[in-house]
Amino acid sequence: MSDCLFCKIAAGEIPCDKVYEDDDILGFKDINPKGPVHILFIPKKHYATLNDIPSSDILLIGKIFAVVQKVAKEQGVAESGYRTLINTNRNSGQIVFHAHWHLIGGKPLGPMA
């Protein structure tokens, strides 16, 4: 999608601080981190929200969670704890309409409000 910020990042048109990349997924540091570790994971294929990922791509969701787990270990937050968060649509707080997963850790995060 030509006007999507995350599509431009995935295409290499906008630089990012990459943490993970394969043919399907890109992981990069959030530019406005909510913790010492705050990484975003996006499918390289554009889906506006989690709701838009079709059942034919259901394995992609599992793959992203496996990558989150791997990167959490590499970042040293797997044992102390981390939060995985997906905002879906406006009422959740989604502001970039390209499905993405947050990995946040490195400090006590407390309960969700």
JOCORKA-V711996 format. One record per helix or strand. SS is the DSSP state (alpha for helix, beta for strand). FROM is the first residue (numbers start at 1). LEN is the number of residues. If there is no record, write none. Layout:
BEGIN
SS/FROM/LEN ; SS/FROM/LEN
END
This chain:
BEGIN
alpha/5/6 ; beta/18/4 ; beta/25/5 ; beta/37/7 ; alpha/50/3 ; alpha/55/20 ; beta/82/4 ; alpha/90/3 ; beta/100/6
END
